[in-house]
Amino acid sequence: MELKENVVYTLPDGRELIARLGSTGFLLHDPTKGVAAAPVFVVDRLGRLLSWGRITSWTKQDLSDTGRISLPQIQRLQII
């Protein structure tokens, strides 16, 4: 599975996460925390989800695409 930027994914436990592309790969953010919050998970090159540098039991294969996207606040601003 290839992750896509700004897509909302769910884990099997029901948590929703937004994928954002970082300098080293994808970061997964809690949509309720805002775009400035630290990521909940980092996806490593093997597809594992890391939390604060520790390997979790999740991989990117556990993520389900909700079909929704979430744009960062800066992209939502309209220029007049």
C-alpha positions in Angstrom: 0.0 0.0 0.0 1.3 3.4 -0.9 0.3 6.2 1.4 -1.0 9.5 0.0 -0.5 13.0 1.4 -3.5 14.6 3.2 -5.6 11.4 3.1 -7.5 10.4 6.2 -6.8 6.8 7.2 -8.1 4.7 10.0 -6.4 2.0 12.1 -8.3 -1.2 13.0 -9.0 0.3 16.5 -11.0 3.1 14.9 -8.5 6.0 15.3 -8.3 8.4 12.4 -5.0 9.7 11.2 -4.0 12.2 8.5 -0.9 11.4 6.4 1.5 14.2 5.8 4.7 14.0 3.9 7.8 14.9 6.0 11.4 15.2 5.1 12.1 11.5 5.8 8.8 10.0 4.8 5.2 10.0 6.0 4.0 11.3 9.3 0.6 10.4 10.7 -1.2 13.1 12.6 -4.3 13.2 14.9 -6.9 15.3 13.0 -8.2 16.7 16.3 -4.8 18.2 17.3 -4.2 20.5 14.4 -1.4 20.7 11.8 1.2 22.1 14.3 1.0 19.2 16.6 3.6 16.5 16.7 2.8 13.4 14.7 1.2 10.4 16.4 3.2 8.0 14.3 6.1 8.1 11.8 6.1 5.5 9.0 9.6 4.0 8.6 11.1 2.8 5.3 9.9 -0.8 6.1 6.3 0.4 6.6 6.2 0.1 10.4 4.5 2.7 12.5 6.8 4.2 15.1 5.6 6.1 18.1 8.2 8.3 19.8 10.9 6.2 18.1 9.5 2.9 19.3 8.2 0.2 16.9 4.5 -0.4 17.4 2.5 -3.5 16.4 1.0 -1.5 13.5 2.2 -1.2 9.9 1.0 0.9 7.0 -0.9 -2.2 5.8 -3.1 -1.8 8.9 -4.3 1.6 7.6 -7.6 1.9 5.7 -8.2 4.8 3.4 -11.5 6.5 4.4 -11.8 8.2 1.0 -11.6 11.6 2.7 -8.8 14.2 2.5 -7.8 16.9 5.0 -5.9 19.9 3.7 -3.6 21.8 6.1 -5.0 25.2 7.3 -2.5 27.2 5.2 -3.9 25.5 2.0 -7.5 26.4 3.0 -6.8 30.2 3.2 -8.2 32.2 0.3 -6.2 35.0 -1.1 -8.4 38.1 -1.8 
